Amino acid sequence: MNEKLDLRITKTHMALCTTFMQLLEHKRFEDITINELCEKAMVRRATFYKHFADKFDFFLFFICDLRSKFEKDSMPLYRQDGNLLEYFLAVTRKLIHFLDKHDKMVQHILDSNMLATLLDILTGQIMSGVKEKLNAYVSNGNVLPASPEILASFFTGGLLTTLQHWLRNKSTISEEYLIEELEKVVSSFHVSSNHRL
């Protein structure tokens, strides 16, 4: 019985996320209504509110779901005692590729009057993921040059600012060039004379 319920919830979430992405290809965040989202996803409005408080709560779920997929695809590169650089670079590459592939959706988010709020949600999710991996790295006896919280904040802020710059200047900065340059930046981080992130 629980397995059926879990499958139903998973299908509901998947339908909402897929539909939300499709709507964002054509509209800004604030122009998408919950009624429209539910109608196109074939999900009852009452079901939506059973899982989410409002559209911002759903956006948080949407970002968490994307983060989870990027991390899952990159997990083979992650070892708590190993080199975190390859893992972070793999997740970053996936994020950049996703943004490039969904250009119209990204533009509608950037053009949103709610951009500051949406960026806060995105920042919180990226920072949380980075901090979680850095904390696990430290718990395994490795050394970092600063606290996981500060490093996660620094990395997230730098990454998001760089991505916004790239998204606004895609005509002059290719996806490949951006990845090459970010690899140089991330590879320059040393944990100590004997350890690298």
C-alpha positions as CSV (number, residue, x, y, z in Angstrom):
1,M,0.0,0.0,0.0
2,N,2.8,2.5,1.0
3,E,4.7,1.6,-2.2
4,K,1.6,2.5,-4.3
5,L,1.3,5.8,-2.4
6,D,5.0,6.6,-2.9
7,L,4.7,5.8,-6.6
8,R,1.6,8.1,-6.9
9,I,3.4,10.9,-5.1
10,T,6.5,10.5,-7.3
11,K,4.4,10.6,-10.4
12,T,2.6,13.7,-9.1
13,H,5.9,15.5,-8.4
14,M,7.3,14.4,-11.8
15,A,4.2,15.7,-13.6
16,L,4.4,19.0,-11.8
17,C,8.2,19.5,-12.4
18,T,7.9,18.6,-16.1
19,T,5.0,20.9,-16.6
20,F,6.6,23.7,-14.6
21,M,9.7,23.5,-16.9
22,Q,7.5,23.6,-20.0
23,L,5.6,26.6,-18.7
24,L,8.9,28.4,-17.8
25,E,9.9,28.0,-21.5
26,H,7.1,30.5,-22.3
27,K,6.4,32.6,-19.2
28,R,8.1,34.3,-16.3
29,F,7.8,32.7,-12.8
30,E,5.2,35.2,-11.6
31,D,3.0,34.7,-14.7
32,I,2.5,31.0,-14.0
33,T,-0.5,30.4,-11.8
34,I,-1.0,27.3,-9.6
35,N,-4.3,26.7,-11.4
36,E,-2.5,26.6,-14.8
37,L,0.3,24.4,-13.4
38,C,-2.1,21.9,-11.9
39,E,-4.4,21.9,-15.0
40,K,-1.6,21.2,-17.4
41,A,0.0,18.6,-15.1
42,M,-3.4,17.0,-14.6
43,V,-2.9,17.3,-10.8
44,R,-5.8,18.4,-8.6
45,R,-5.2,21.8,-6.9
46,A,-6.0,20.2,-3.5
47,T,-3.2,17.7,-4.2
48,F,-0.8,20.5,-5.0
49,Y,-1.6,22.2,-1.7
50,K,-1.3,18.9,0.2
51,H,2.4,18.8,-0.8
52,F,3.4,22.5,-1.2
53,A,2.5,25.7,0.8
54,D,2.7,27.9,-2.3
55,K,4.5,28.5,-5.6
56,F,7.8,29.4,-3.8
57,D,7.6,26.2,-1.8
58,F,7.2,24.3,-5.0
59,F,10.1,26.2,-6.6
60,L,12.3,25.1,-3.7
61,F,11.2,21.4,-4.3
62,F,11.9,21.9,-8.1
63,I,15.4,23.1,-7.3
64,C,16.0,20.3,-4.8
65,D,14.9,17.8,-7.3
66,L,17.3,19.1,-10.0
67,R,20.1,19.3,-7.4
68,S,19.5,15.7,-6.5
69,K,19.6,14.6,-10.1
70,F,22.9,16.4,-10.8
71,E,24.4,15.0,-7.6
72,K,23.2,11.4,-8.4
73,D,24.8,11.5,-11.8
74,S,28.1,12.7,-10.3
75,M,28.2,10.4,-7.3
76,P,30.6,7.9,-8.9
77,L,33.2,10.7,-8.7
78,Y,32.5,11.4,-5.0
79,R,34.6,9.9,-2.2
80,Q,34.7,11.4,1.3
81,D,38.4,10.8,1.5
82,G,39.3,11.6,-2.1
83,N,39.5,14.5,-4.4
84,L,36.3,16.6,-4.2
85,L,37.4,18.8,-7.2
86,E,36.3,16.3,-9.8
87,Y,32.9,15.8,-8.1
88,F,32.3,19.6,-7.9
89,L,33.4,20.1,-11.4
90,A,31.1,17.3,-12.7
91,V,28.1,18.8,-10.9
92,T,29.0,22.2,-12.3
93,R,29.3,20.9,-15.8
94,K,25.9,19.3,-15.5
95,L,24.4,22.6,-14.2
96,I,26.0,24.6,-17.1
97,H,24.8,22.1,-19.7
98,F,21.3,22.2,-18.2
99,L,21.2,26.0,-18.3
100,D,22.5,26.1,-21.9
101,K,19.9,23.5,-23.0
102,H,17.0,25.3,-21.3
103,D,18.0,28.8,-22.5
104,K,14.4,30.2,-22.8
105,M,13.5,28.9,-19.3
106,V,16.6,30.5,-17.8
107,Q,15.9,33.8,-19.6
108,H,12.3,33.9,-18.1
109,I,13.8,33.3,-14.7
110,L,16.4,36.1,-15.2
111,D,13.6,38.4,-16.5
112,S,11.4,37.7,-13.5
113,N,10.5,40.4,-11.0
114,M,11.0,37.7,-8.4
115,L,14.6,37.1,-9.4
116,A,16.0,38.0,-6.0
117,T,13.8,35.6,-4.2
118,L,14.4,32.8,-6.8
119,L,18.1,33.3,-6.5
120,D,17.9,33.1,-2.7
121,I,16.2,29.7,-3.0
122,L,18.8,28.5,-5.6
123,T,21.7,29.9,-3.5
124,G,20.5,28.1,-0.4
125,Q,20.2,24.8,-2.2
126,I,23.6,24.9,-3.9
127,M,25.3,26.1,-0.7
128,S,23.6,23.3,1.3
129,G,24.9,20.6,-1.1
130,V,28.4,22.0,-1.1
131,K,28.5,22.4,2.7
132,E,27.2,18.8,3.2
133,K,30.0,17.4,1.1
134,L,32.7,19.5,2.7
135,N,31.4,18.5,6.2
136,A,31.6,14.9,5.2
137,Y,35.2,15.5,3.9
138,V,36.2,17.0,7.2
139,S,34.5,14.3,9.3
140,N,36.6,11.8,7.4
141,G,39.8,13.4,8.9
142,N,40.7,15.7,6.0
143,V,41.7,19.4,6.4
144,L,40.1,22.4,4.7
145,P,41.7,25.9,4.5
146,A,38.5,27.5,6.1
147,S,35.3,26.3,7.6
148,P,32.9,24.3,5.4
149,E,30.2,27.0,5.8
150,I,32.5,29.8,4.6
151,L,34.0,27.8,1.8
152,A,30.5,26.7,0.7
153,S,29.3,30.3,0.8
154,F,32.3,31.5,-1.2
155,F,32.1,28.8,-3.8
156,T,28.3,29.3,-4.3
157,G,28.4,33.0,-4.5
158,G,31.3,32.9,-7.0
159,L,29.6,30.2,-9.1
160,L,26.2,31.9,-9.3
161,T,27.7,35.3,-10.1
162,T,29.8,33.7,-12.9
163,L,26.8,31.8,-14.3
164,Q,24.7,35.0,-14.4
165,H,27.6,36.8,-16.2
166,W,27.8,33.9,-18.7
167,L,24.0,33.7,-19.2
168,R,23.9,37.5,-20.0
169,N,27.0,37.2,-22.4
170,K,26.5,33.8,-24.1
171,S,27.1,35.3,-27.5
172,T,30.7,35.9,-26.5
173,I,31.4,33.1,-24.0
174,S,30.9,29.5,-25.1
175,E,29.8,26.7,-22.8
176,E,33.1,25.0,-23.4
177,Y,35.2,28.1,-22.6
178,L,33.3,28.7,-19.4
179,I,33.8,25.1,-18.2
180,E,37.6,25.3,-19.1
181,E,37.9,28.5,-17.1
182,L,35.9,27.2,-14.1
183,E,38.1,24.1,-14.1
184,K,41.2,26.3,-13.8
185,V,39.7,28.3,-10.9
186,V,38.4,25.3,-9.0
187,S,41.7,23.4,-9.6
188,S,43.7,26.2,-8.0
189,F,42.1,25.6,-4.6
190,H,44.5,23.8,-2.2
191,V,43.5,22.4,1.2
192,S,47.1,22.2,2.5
193,S,50.5,21.4,1.1
194,N,49.6,17.7,1.0
195,H,45.9,17.7,0.3
196,R,43.6,19.0,-2.4
197,L,39.9,19.4,-2.3
